[in-house]
């Protein structure tokens, strides 16, 4: 059974940086994509970044130039490097791991990111 665990969230001042990690366990092959979403209070969950099995990446317009997504296939882990953080980046960040066995993906429990002075 695939399990997904996010880590790395916290409180940071505007302009600061954080790196989130998303680790998938219980699977040796078949991950097709790892995605980061975020959800702020009162807002819908939105897709922030995607990295596919071949290394292709995609970022939401709101974070381009500030965030990067990467992946360590050997560790089944994806990273979201967040720089130049703004107050509007405050949200719970969730990881979704899509596989050939479960195309809808498996979600993690989320990690809180708060950007505030």
N, C-alpha and C positions, 0 to 999 in steps of 0.2 A: 504494500500500500504506500503510495506516494505521500510524503509529508513535506510541507513547505514552511520554512521558518524565516521570518525577516528579522533584521537587527540593524542597529546603528542610528536609530532615531534619537531625538533629544531636543534640547533648547539651545538655540543659537541666535546671535545678534544679526540684524540685517547686514548683508555684505559678507557674512561668514560662509563656511563650508561644512558639509556633512557627507559621509559616504555610507550609503545603505547597502546591506548585503541580503541576498535571497538564496538560501540553501535548500536544495531539494534532495531528499533522501528516499530510500526504498525503490530506487529505479537505477538501472545500469545503462539503459539505452532508450532511445525513442523520444527524447525531449525535442520538440519541434520549435518551441519559442518560449521565451521567458519575458514577462511583461511587468511593468510597474504602473500601477494606477494610484490615484489619490482621491480622497473624499474629504472636503471641508464641511463643517456643520451647515446644514441647510442646502447643500449642493449635491448634485449627482456625482457619482463616481466617474472620473475621467481618466482616459488612457494618457500616460505621460511618456512612456518609452517602451520600446520593444527591441529585443535582440533575438534573431532566429538561429537555427542550428548551423547555418553556414556563415554566421557572423554578421549578417546584414542588420543594420540598426535603423530605427526610426524614432524621432522625437517630436513631441507636440510643439507647435509654434511658440507657445508661451514659455518654453524652457530651452529652446534652441540657443546655442551660444553660451549657455550657463550650465546645463546638465550634460553628462555623457553616460552612456550605458555600455557595459562590457560584460564579458562572460568567460568563465574558466570552465571549459567542458570537462576537464579531468575531475573537478570538484563539484560539478553540477551546481555551480553558484553563479549568480548574476550580481553585478554591482551597479549602483546608481550614484555617480559622483555629482554632487550638487554644489555649485559655486555661486557666488554673488546672490545669495539667498535673499528673498524679499518676504515681506509680511504675508503677501498673498500666496506664498508657497506653503503656508501653514495648513496642515491636513494630516489625516492618517494615510500612510502610504502602504499599499497592499501589493503583494507579488502574486502573479498568476502563472503557473507553469503548465503549458500545453504539451500533451504527448500524443503519440500515435494511438495510444490506448484510450485516451480521454481527451477528445478534441476541445471540449469546453474548458478544460484545465482544472487544476487544483489550486485553491486559494490558501494563502497564509493568513495569519491572524491580524496582521497589520502592525505598523510601528508609527508612533506619533512623532511628527516633526513640527516644532513650534519655532517660528522666527519672530523674535520680539526683543526690544531693547529694555 
